[in-house]
Amino acid sequence: MNASRSRMAAGIAVLGAMAYLGANLAPIYFRNLELQRFVEETAQKAESQSAPEGVLAAAVMEKAQELRLPVRYDNVKVVRTEAGTRIDVRYNARVDLPLYTVDLHFYPGAGSK
């Protein structure tokens, strides 16, 4: 009986730790997913093909700030090719947890076709 209770307590502790990690990490992943969708939509818009690179980068920066993501202006790259416009964003997000700090690396990007 005693061994079964300790296993159950350990299982509950592991589930609690996983829930805590999920509650701290999931929001930034969801915000990054929203930024990815915005970058895809922006790259696909017809008006983006003629908009200056700085205007597109500023739009991405504005969205990142709205989402409270740690994106700096130099993290946003807009490239024009014969194939269209490509927008890439590379940034790191630091999450401080008790006893541990996690650096998450994100690379949202998209191009027009």
C-alpha positions in Angstrom: 0.0 0.0 0.0 2.8 2.4 0.9 4.6 1.9 -2.4 1.5 2.4 -4.4 0.8 5.8 -2.6 4.3 7.0 -3.3 4.0 6.0 -7.0 0.7 7.9 -7.1 2.3 10.9 -5.4 5.2 10.8 -7.9 2.8 10.6 -10.8 0.8 13.6 -9.5 4.0 15.6 -9.1 5.1 14.8 -12.6 1.7 15.8 -14.0 1.8 19.0 -12.0 5.3 19.8 -13.3 4.2 19.2 -16.9 1.1 21.4 -16.4 3.3 24.2 -14.9 5.7 24.0 -17.9 2.8 24.0 -20.3 1.2 27.0 -18.7 4.5 28.9 -18.9 5.6 27.8 -22.4 2.4 27.5 -24.4 1.5 31.2 -24.5 4.7 32.2 -26.3 4.3 29.3 -28.8 0.7 30.4 -29.5 1.8 34.1 -30.0 4.6 32.9 -32.3 2.0 30.9 -34.3 -0.1 34.1 -34.6 3.0 36.0 -35.9 3.7 33.2 -38.4 0.2 33.6 -39.8 0.6 37.4 -40.0 3.9 37.0 -41.9 2.3 34.5 -44.3 -0.7 36.8 -45.0 1.6 39.8 -45.4 3.9 38.0 -47.8 0.9 36.8 -49.9 -0.8 40.2 -50.3 -0.6 41.7 -53.7 0.3 45.1 -52.3 3.3 43.6 -50.4 4.9 42.9 -53.8 5.4 46.7 -54.4 5.6 47.9 -50.8 9.1 49.0 -49.6 11.0 46.5 -47.5 11.0 48.9 -44.6 7.2 49.2 -44.6 6.8 45.4 -44.5 9.4 45.1 -41.8 7.7 47.8 -39.7 4.4 46.0 -40.1 5.9 42.8 -38.8 7.6 44.7 -35.9 4.2 46.3 -35.0 2.5 42.9 -34.9 5.4 41.4 -32.8 5.1 44.2 -30.3 1.3 43.8 -30.2 1.9 40.1 -29.4 4.6 41.0 -26.8 7.2 39.0 -28.6 10.9 40.0 -28.2 11.5 40.8 -31.9 14.0 43.5 -32.8 14.1 45.4 -36.1 17.3 43.6 -37.2 15.5 40.2 -36.6 13.2 40.9 -39.6 14.5 40.3 -43.1 12.6 41.2 -46.3 14.1 39.8 -49.5 12.9 40.4 -53.1 13.5 37.9 -55.8 12.1 37.1 -59.2 9.8 34.5 -57.4 8.3 37.2 -55.1 8.8 38.6 -51.7 10.2 36.6 -48.7 9.8 37.7 -45.1 11.9 35.9 -42.4 11.9 36.6 -38.7 14.5 35.0 -36.4 14.3 35.7 -32.6 14.9 34.1 -29.3 12.5 34.3 -26.3 13.8 33.7 -22.8 11.5 32.0 -20.3 12.7 32.1 -16.7 11.4 29.2 -14.7 12.3 28.3 -11.1 15.7 26.6 -11.1 16.0 26.8 -14.9 16.0 29.3 -17.8 14.9 28.3 -21.3 15.8 30.0 -24.5 13.3 29.3 -27.2 14.3 29.9 -30.8 11.7 30.9 -33.4 11.9 31.3 -37.2 8.6 32.4 -38.6 8.8 33.1 -42.3 6.9 33.0 -45.6 7.3 33.9 -49.2 4.9 34.8 -52.0 4.5 32.6 -55.0 
